[in-house]
């Protein structure tokens, strides 16, 4: 199999349960160094097999003295590979190397003033007095003579340390978050100065290598099926496979009647006309809406849509001769969260199935060309493959489509109202140059009617909610501060142009406690 350039200088990140683990992996990737998340008990042999240039231990919620607190294999600290311990990762490693860890006199959470006394290689080039982000209860109480002290805060005398004889560095603060303004330089120093990485992880090299891998994997007479949704991930997969095998890629696009305004035409024009791909559009609106008739419970709607999609997709796939492979847009966070990577059970957050059981049902071999990438990296690949900007930067759209944005039971009339309102919202957001500045923006049709006055008459019509959030990872999100005059214009247009809506509200809840979608 073709070696992807850059994976021969891998940094392995042991995940001890930190909410920032994937953020650390992304910070490393942003330095053009390949990173992998691993479970806490990863073995030295597994580390050697990946030719690791460095190891990072993340933070975590535990105290090292708690029963069942995760520990690394102590041999990792004896391999001669540079190790950076962050927060809990520093405490655990320092403890294994002879330091004493105790609860801090004052729990430190938030910004703290860091004073650097001995920069060394790790803190080189960072101002002597700077700000860092802390989040810890325990800390190193006594380093025991085995460590050089690099920096301190007023309440944490050993905020950054280096072992005297081993290539171990520890920081009690979190350099991966933006609240630590010079964390970027710290990662530069660790990856390039200490680990000796050269920054070989390049998207162009990745694309070329994956294209070659697909050509080796798919036989000359085999066809590959790709379930195309019009979203970023499946679009990038389709473009990458088309580059690799041309007309042996067959895309299936299911029109379930739950799509955005003009979505079918958009996908057909983009992939059928522009990219000249083999595209089958399956008209299934009547089937889906018939099965959804009278169903208002959100989970039941999702189940019906999922099962119906499998049936429709399966029937379409069986008509394609010599179809041996199914391509999916699985991303690295999906792999990690479903427990199928080195991170194993430590990060077993959810089960992930792009097309719910289809590989098993149809006997396909899977092709997942994006499984090593984060979302921002997928967008970079899309640009390299020539996908247009409006495709690469599309906001996420839920798998069940508008069914989870049309609260209550689903009808054609309700969907048409929602489609028009959503189209006006996005049209204005794009016109005001806010689309790229927001992460996800959409309309929701509520199962609520209210009294209104239009002209000289009384109305009793639907309420439409607008939702727009800003986020970097979609795990947490804050509501977008869209200027009032823009919201007023959107509201005015929806009420005037969309028959059936006489009231518009704006959702100002964050995630958590709310979710991004309403259902």
C-alpha positions in Angstrom: 0.0 0.0 0.0 1.3 3.5 -0.9 2.9 5.2 2.1 1.4 8.6 2.8 4.1 11.2 3.1 4.2 12.6 6.6 2.9 9.5 8.4 6.6 8.6 8.9 6.8 11.3 11.5 3.8 10.6 13.6 3.0 12.1 17.1 0.8 9.9 19.2 -1.6 11.5 21.7 -2.7 9.4 24.7 -6.2 10.4 25.6 -6.8 10.5 29.3 -10.3 11.7 29.0 -9.7 15.4 28.2 -12.4 17.4 26.5 -9.6 18.9 24.5 -8.0 15.7 23.1 -9.2 16.2 19.6 -8.2 19.9 19.8 -4.6 18.8 20.6 -4.6 16.4 17.6 -5.8 19.3 15.4 -3.1 21.6 16.8 -0.5 19.1 15.8 -2.0 18.6 12.4 -2.0 22.3 11.9 1.8 22.2 12.2 1.8 19.7 9.3 2.7 16.9 11.6 0.6 13.7 11.5 -1.1 12.9 14.8 -3.1 9.9 16.1 -5.2 9.7 19.3 -4.5 6.6 21.4 -5.9 4.9 24.5 -4.0 5.4 27.8 -2.7 1.8 27.8 -1.2 1.9 24.3 1.9 -0.4 24.3 5.5 0.6 23.4 5.3 -1.8 20.5 2.3 0.0 19.1 4.1 3.3 19.4 7.2 1.8 17.6 5.0 0.5 14.9 3.9 4.0 14.1 7.4 5.3 14.1 6.4 8.0 16.6 8.6 11.1 16.7 6.9 12.3 19.9 4.2 11.5 22.4 1.7 13.8 24.1 -0.3 12.9 27.2 -3.5 14.9 27.5 -5.3 16.2 30.5 -8.2 14.4 32.1 -10.8 14.7 34.9 -9.2 12.2 37.3 -6.9 12.6 40.2 -4.0 10.2 39.9 -4.8 8.8 43.4 -8.4 7.8 42.4 -9.2 4.1 42.1 -9.2 3.3 38.4 -7.5 6.5 37.3 -5.9 5.9 33.9 -2.1 5.4 33.7 0.2 5.0 30.8 2.7 2.1 30.4 5.8 3.4 32.3 8.0 2.1 29.6 6.8 4.9 27.3 8.9 7.2 29.4 12.0 5.1 29.0 11.9 4.8 25.1 13.9 7.9 24.5 11.0 9.5 22.5 10.2 13.0 23.6 7.0 13.2 25.8 4.9 16.3 26.5 2.5 15.9 29.5 -0.4 18.4 29.7 -2.3 18.9 33.0 -3.2 15.4 34.2 -0.6 14.0 31.7 2.0 16.1 33.5 0.9 15.0 37.0 0.7 11.3 36.1 4.1 11.2 34.3 5.8 13.3 37.0 4.5 10.9 39.6 5.9 7.9 37.7 9.2 9.7 37.5 9.4 10.4 41.3 7.5 13.6 41.9 4.9 14.1 44.6 1.4 15.1 43.5 -1.0 16.8 45.9 -4.3 18.7 45.7 -3.6 22.3 45.1 -4.3 24.8 48.0 -6.4 26.8 45.6 -8.1 25.0 42.6 -7.0 26.9 39.5 -9.5 27.4 36.7 -9.3 30.1 34.0 -6.5 32.5 33.0 -3.3 32.7 35.1 -0.1 34.7 34.9 2.8 32.5 34.0 6.4 33.6 34.8 9.1 31.8 32.8 12.4 31.4 34.7 14.2 28.9 32.4 12.8 28.8 28.9 14.8 25.9 27.7 13.8 24.3 24.4 10.1 24.1 25.3 9.4 27.7 26.1 11.9 29.3 23.9 10.8 32.6 22.3 7.8 32.9 24.6 7.6 36.2 26.7 8.9 35.9 30.2 5.5 37.0 31.6 2.5 35.7 29.7 -1.0 34.3 30.2 -2.0 30.7 30.2 -5.2 28.7 30.8 -5.4 26.5 33.8 -8.0 23.8 34.8 -6.8 21.6 37.6 -7.2 20.6 41.2 -4.0 18.6 41.7 -0.5 19.7 40.9 3.2 18.8 41.4 3.9 19.5 45.1 7.5 18.3 45.2 9.5 17.5 42.1 11.9 15.5 44.1 15.1 16.8 42.6 14.5 15.0 39.2 13.2 18.1 37.3 14.3 21.5 36.1 11.7 24.1 36.8 10.9 26.1 33.7 7.9 28.3 34.8 5.5 29.1 37.6 2.3 30.9 38.4 1.4 32.6 41.7 -0.4 29.5 42.9 1.5 26.8 41.0 5.2 26.8 41.6 5.9 24.0 39.1 3.7 25.1 36.1 6.3 23.8 33.5 9.1 21.3 34.1 11.7 19.2 32.3 13.2 16.0 33.5 16.9 16.2 34.1 17.9 13.1 32.2 14.8 12.0 30.1 13.2 13.8 27.2 10.0 14.5 29.3 8.4 17.9 29.5 5.3 18.8 31.5 3.0 21.8 31.6 0.2 22.2 34.2 -1.6 24.6 31.8 -3.4 23.9 28.5 -1.4 25.2 25.5 -3.9 23.8 23.0 -6.7 26.3 23.9 -6.9 29.8 22.4 -6.9 31.2 25.9 -3.2 30.4 26.1 -2.0 33.0 23.5 1.5 31.5 23.1 0.5 27.9 23.1 1.1 27.9 19.4 4.8 28.6 19.9 5.0 25.9 22.6 3.8 23.3 20.1 6.3 24.6 17.5 9.1 24.2 20.0 8.0 20.7 21.0 7.3 19.3 17.5 10.1 20.9 15.6 12.8 21.8 18.1 12.5 18.8 20.5 10.9 16.0 18.4 12.8 17.0 15.2 9.7 16.9 13.0 10.0 18.5 9.5 6.3 19.2 8.8 5.8 16.6 6.0 2.1 16.1 6.5 0.7 18.0 3.5 -2.8 17.8 2.1 -1.5 17.5 -1.5 0.7 14.5 -0.6 -2.2 12.9 1.2 -4.6 13.3 -1.7 -2.1 11.8 -4.2 -1.3 8.9 -1.9 -5.0 8.1 -1.2 -5.8 8.2 -4.9 -3.0 5.6 -5.5 -4.3 3.5 -2.6 -7.8 3.4 -4.1 -6.4 2.4 -7.5 -4.5 -0.4 -5.9 -7.5 -1.5 -3.8 -10.2 -1.4 -6.6 -9.8 -4.0 -9.3 -9.9 -3.0 -13.0 -13.4 -4.4 -13.5 -14.8 -3.4 -10.1 -17.2 -0.5 -9.5 -17.6 1.6 -6.4 -20.8 3.1 -5.0 -20.9 6.4 -3.2 -24.0 7.6 -1.3 -24.1 11.3 -2.3 -25.9 13.6 0.1 -24.7 17.0 -1.3 -22.9 17.7 2.0 -19.2 18.4 2.2 -17.9 15.0 3.3 -19.7 12.8 0.7 -18.9 15.4 -2.0 -15.2 15.3 -1.2 -15.2 11.5 -1.2 -16.9 11.5 -4.6 -14.4 13.9 -6.0 -11.5 12.0 -4.7 -12.7 8.6 -6.0 -13.6 10.1 -9.3 -10.1 11.3 -9.6 -8.9 7.8 -8.8 -11.2 5.5 -10.9 -13.3 7.8 -13.1 -16.5 6.3 -14.4 -16.2 3.2 -12.2 -17.5 5.4 -9.5 -21.3 5.4 -9.3 -23.0 7.9 -7.1 -26.5 7.4 -5.7 -28.5 10.4 -4.6 -31.8 9.7 -2.8 -34.4 12.5 -3.1 -36.4 11.8 0.0 -38.5 14.9 -0.2 -36.8 16.3 2.9 -34.1 18.4 1.2 -33.5 22.1 0.9 -34.9 24.3 -1.8 -33.4 23.4 -5.2 -31.1 20.8 -3.6 -31.8 18.1 -6.2 -31.0 20.4 -9.1 -27.9 21.7 -7.3 -26.5 18.2 -6.9 -27.3 17.0 -10.4 -25.8 20.1 -12.0 -22.7 19.9 -9.8 -21.8 16.2 -10.1 -23.6 15.1 -13.2 -23.1 18.1 -15.4 -19.9 19.8 -14.0 -17.9 16.8 -12.8 -19.4 14.4 -15.4 -19.9 11.6 -12.7 -22.1 8.6 -13.0 -25.0 9.8 -11.0 -28.3 8.1 -10.2 -31.0 10.2 -8.6 -33.7 8.1 -7.0 -37.1 10.0 -6.7 -38.5 8.7 -3.4 -40.4 11.7 -2.0 -43.8 10.0 -2.0 -42.4 6.9 -0.3 -40.7 8.8 2.5 -43.6 11.2 3.2 -46.1 8.4 3.1 -44.2 6.5 5.8 -43.8 9.7 7.9 -47.5 10.7 7.7 -48.9 11.4 11.1 -45.6 10.7 12.9 -44.4 13.5 15.2 -42.0 11.8 17.7 -38.5 12.8 16.7 -36.7 9.5 17.3 -39.5 7.6 15.4 -39.1 10.0 12.5 -35.3 9.3 12.4 -35.9 5.5 12.5 -38.4 5.6 9.7 -36.1 7.8 7.5 -33.1 5.6 8.3 -34.8 2.3 7.5 -36.5 3.7 4.4 -33.2 5.1 3.1 -31.5 1.7 3.5 -34.3 0.0 1.5 -34.1 2.6 -1.3 -30.3 2.7 -1.5 -30.1 -1.1 -1.4 -32.5 -1.4 -4.4 -30.6 1.2 -6.4 -27.2 -0.3 -5.6 -28.3 -3.8 -6.7 -28.8 -2.4 -10.2 -25.1 -1.4 -10.6 -23.0 -4.3 -12.0 -19.8 -5.4 -10.4 -20.3 -3.1 -7.4 -17.7 -4.4 -4.9 -17.1 -1.4 -2.8 -19.0 1.2 -0.8 -17.4 4.6 -0.2 -18.3 6.5 2.9 -17.4 10.0 4.3 -16.2 8.8 7.7 -14.0 11.3 9.4 -11.3 10.9 12.1 -13.6 12.1 14.9 -16.1 9.5 13.9 -13.4 6.8 14.0 -12.3 7.9 17.4 -15.7 8.3 18.9 -16.9 4.9 17.7 -13.9 3.2 19.4 -12.3 1.9 16.2 -9.0 3.7 16.4 -6.0 3.4 18.7 -8.1 5.5 21.1 -10.2 2.3 21.7 -12.7 2.2 24.5 -11.3 5.3 26.1 -13.1 7.5 23.6 -16.1 5.2 22.9 -18.6 8.0 22.7 -21.0 6.9 20.0 -21.6 4.4 17.3 -21.1 5.8 13.9 -22.8 4.5 10.7 -22.9 6.7 7.7 -25.4 4.6 5.9 -26.7 2.4 8.7 -25.6 -1.1 8.1 -25.4 -1.1 4.4 -21.9 -2.6 4.1 -23.0 -5.6 6.1 -26.3 -6.0 4.2 -24.9 -5.7 0.7 -21.6 -7.5 1.3 -19.5 -4.4 0.2 -15.9 -3.7 1.2 -15.6 -0.3 2.6 -13.6 2.6 1.3 -13.2 5.5 3.7 -10.6 7.8 2.2 -11.2 10.6 4.8 -11.0 8.5 7.9 -7.7 10.1 8.9 -8.9 13.7 8.6 -10.7 16.3 10.6 -13.5 18.5 9.1 -11.2 21.5 8.4 -8.8 19.2 6.6 -11.6 17.7 4.5 -12.4 21.2 3.3 -8.8 21.7 2.3 -8.9 18.5 0.3 -12.1 19.7 -1.4 -10.4 22.8 -2.5 -7.4 20.9 -3.8 -9.8 18.7 -5.8 -11.4 21.7 -7.4 -14.8 21.7 -5.6 -16.3 25.2 -5.7 -16.2 27.4 -2.6 -20.0 27.2 -2.1 -19.7 23.4 -1.9 -16.6 23.2 0.3 -18.0 25.6 2.8 -21.6 24.4 3.0 -23.0 24.3 6.5 -23.8 20.9 7.9 -27.2 19.5 7.1 -28.7 16.7 9.2 -29.1 13.2 7.8 -32.9 13.1 8.4 -33.0 16.5 6.5 -35.9 18.9 7.1 -37.8 16.3 9.1 -35.9 17.3 12.3 -36.4 21.0 11.5 -40.2 20.7 10.9 -41.3 20.0 14.4 -44.4 17.7 14.8 -45.9 15.7 12.0 -44.5 16.1 8.4 -46.6 17.3 5.4 -45.7 18.6 2.0 -47.2 22.0 2.8 -45.2 22.4 6.0 -42.0 21.4 4.2 -42.6 23.9 1.4 -43.1 26.6 4.0 -39.9 25.7 5.8 -37.9 25.4 2.5 -38.9 28.9 1.5 -38.2 30.4 4.9 -34.8 28.7 5.1 -33.9 29.8 1.6 -34.6 33.5 2.5 -32.6 33.2 5.7 -29.5 31.8 3.9 -29.9 34.2 1.0 -29.6 37.1 3.4 -26.8 35.6 5.4 -24.8 35.0 2.2 -25.6 38.6 1.0 -24.3 40.0 4.2 -21.1 38.0 4.0 -22.0 36.1 7.2 -22.1 32.6 5.8 -18.4 31.8 6.3 -18.5 33.6 9.7 -21.2 31.4 11.1 -20.9 27.6 11.5 -24.5 26.5 11.0 -27.6 28.6 10.1 -31.1 27.3 9.4 -34.8 27.8 9.9 -37.1 25.7 12.1 -40.9 25.5 11.6 -42.6 25.2 15.0 -45.8 23.4 15.8 -47.2 26.6 17.1 -49.6 29.1 15.6 -50.1 32.7 16.7 -52.4 35.6 16.1 -51.2 38.3 13.7 -52.5 41.2 11.6 -51.7 41.5 7.9 -53.4 44.4 6.1 -56.8 44.8 7.8 -57.3 41.2 8.5 -56.5 38.8 11.4 -54.2 35.9 10.7 -53.6 32.7 12.7 -50.4 31.2 11.2 -47.1 29.4 11.9 -44.1 30.5 13.9 -40.7 30.2 12.3 -37.5 30.1 14.5 -34.1 31.1 13.2 -31.0 29.3 14.5 -27.4 30.3 13.9 -24.4 29.1 15.9 -20.7 29.7 16.0 -18.4 26.8 16.9 -15.1 25.2 16.1 -15.9 21.6 16.8 -19.8 21.3 17.1 -19.3 19.8 20.5 -20.0 23.2 22.1 -21.6 26.2 20.3 -22.7 29.7 21.0 -25.5 31.6 19.2 -24.4 33.9 16.5 -24.6 37.7 17.2 -26.3 38.6 13.9 -26.9 42.4 13.8 -30.5 43.4 14.6 -31.1 45.1 11.3 -30.2 42.0 9.4 -32.5 39.9 11.6 -35.2 42.4 11.1 -34.9 42.2 7.3 -34.9 38.4 7.3 -38.0 38.4 9.5 -39.8 41.0 7.3 -39.0 39.0 4.2 -40.2 35.7 5.6 -43.5 37.1 6.9 -44.2 38.9 3.6 -43.0 36.3 1.2 -43.8 33.0 2.8 -47.5 32.3 3.0 -48.3 30.5 6.3 -45.8 32.3 8.6 -46.8 35.4 10.6 -44.2 35.4 13.4 -40.4 34.9 13.4 -38.2 34.3 16.5 -34.5 34.0 17.0 -33.0 31.2 19.1 -30.3 32.6 21.5 -29.5 29.4 23.4 -26.0 27.9 23.5 -24.9 24.3 23.4 -24.9 23.1 26.1 -27.6 23.1 27.5 -29.4 23.2 24.2 -28.4 21.2 21.2 -27.8 22.8 17.8 -30.7 21.1 16.1 -34.1 21.3 17.7 -34.8 17.6 17.3 
